Amino acid sequence: MRRDEAALQALASAPEARLLLLDGIDPQLTGDGALVWGKVAQAGDAELVFLGVDAEGVGSFAAVPRPEQSHIGPASPALWAAMASIGPSDLAIYGLARSLVGWHARHRFCPRCGSPTLLGKGGWQRGCVNEVCGADHFPRTDPVVIMSVEHDGDLLLGRQPRFPVHRYSTLAGFVEPGESLEEAVAREIFEEAGIAVEDVRFIASQPWPFPSSLMLGCHARALSRELTMDESELEDVRWFSRAEVAEAMEARERGEAGVAFDAPGKHAVAWHLMDHWLKG
């Protein structure tokens, strides 16, 4: 359907067609944490990204914001709080929409020749208008490794300066060109914490629209526990016992901070890596 312009136009023109209402690239939410939907006409002359159809065949769309309304920074504290209240289905829809409309807002010109680009395939492509160039460009996804690291029954966690007070989480970093996932895990842990690891295993993945990452959750075993922290990346890094991690996770499920640290929320793959480790 993405390749059928007539079908997409018919979906968007239908009176029941839905437009996901956004504040730039941040979600608009009802009082109970649900996404807010409007009519496609509210998009004005903005480009439309096709999000899909529901069980009744009703089309859903999102409008591409102006370039100044799109950013590539991490989630704000307000958005972190909002994501904790959004249901799984709505969170998945929002994540898709945020990644796509943000990419379109930042890629209005061809990186090959500098000419303007136009949205195509329902928002899953942009095409250069320069007939000599004619390059096609596609929404990007950046792979990021995020990993639980253990040594003698303890778990390695760190905190970045932008984290909420007392928050610790698993280490993470972008996969670099020419690396395997296993190499990226080993390099990132060595760079940030100064330790070597082995037995890197893939656990689970999660799309992360800040701005367009795919989090690749892994687990590794440290060969030593003496830490050398990268102060340009982290504010603190330390080992936590199994009991401390379990208490922090139980507290997070109650909406509270743990005694040793404040664990990430369930909407983050870091929580699931820690839970996977606790369950053996």
VENDATA-V339579 format. One record per pair of residues at least 24 apart in sequence whose ideal C-beta (glycine too) atoms are under 7 Angstrom apart, sorted by the first residue. I is the first residue (numbers start at 0). J is the second residue. Records with the same first field share a line. If there is no record, write none. Layout:
BEGIN
I: J ; J
END
This chain:
BEGIN
1: 49 ; 120 ; 121 ; 123
2: 120
7: 49 ; 121
10: 58
11: 39 ; 47 ; 58 ; 60
13: 58
15: 57
16: 57 ; 58 ; 60
17: 57 ; 59
18: 42 ; 60 ; 61 ; 62
19: 50 ; 59 ; 61 ; 96
21: 61 ; 64
23: 64 ; 68 ; 69
24: 64 ; 68 ; 69 ; 97 ; 100 ; 101
25: 78
26: 81 ; 93
28: 81
32: 84 ; 85
33: 89
34: 89 ; 92 ; 93
46: 103 ; 118
48: 96 ; 99 ; 100 ; 103 ; 121 ; 122
49: 121 ; 122
50: 92 ; 95 ; 96
61: 96 ; 100
62: 100
63: 100 ; 103 ; 104
64: 100 ; 104
65: 104
66: 104 ; 105 ; 107
68: 104
69: 101 ; 104 ; 105
71: 210
73: 161 ; 209
74: 209
76: 163
82: 266
83: 264 ; 266
90: 266
94: 206 ; 208
97: 208
98: 138 ; 208 ; 210 ; 211
99: 138
101: 210
102: 138 ; 139 ; 211
106: 136
109: 134
138: 211
139: 211
140: 211 ; 213
141: 173 ; 211 ; 212
142: 174 ; 213 ; 215
143: 171 ; 172 ; 173 ; 174 ; 212 ; 213 ; 214 ; 215
144: 171 ; 172 ; 174 ; 180 ; 183 ; 184 ; 187 ; 215 ; 217
145: 169 ; 171 ; 214 ; 215 ; 216 ; 268 ; 269 ; 272
146: 170 ; 184 ; 188 ; 217 ; 218 ; 219
147: 218 ; 272 ; 273 ; 276
148: 188 ; 196 ; 219 ; 221
149: 220 ; 221 ; 276
150: 221 ; 224 ; 238
152: 241
153: 238 ; 239 ; 240
154: 238 ; 239 ; 244 ; 273 ; 276
155: 192 ; 221 ; 236 ; 238
156: 237 ; 239 ; 260
157: 191 ; 233 ; 235 ; 236
158: 233 ; 234 ; 235
159: 233 ; 234
160: 234
163: 261
165: 256 ; 260 ; 261
166: 261 ; 263
167: 260
168: 263 ; 269
169: 269 ; 272 ; 273
180: 215 ; 217
184: 217 ; 219
188: 219
190: 229
191: 229 ; 232 ; 233 ; 236
192: 226 ; 228 ; 236
193: 226 ; 227
194: 221 ; 222 ; 223 ; 226
195: 222
196: 220 ; 221 ; 222
197: 222
202: 272 ; 275
203: 268 ; 271
205: 268
214: 268
216: 268 ; 271 ; 272
218: 272 ; 276
241: 277
244: 273 ; 277
245: 277
248: 273 ; 274 ; 277
END
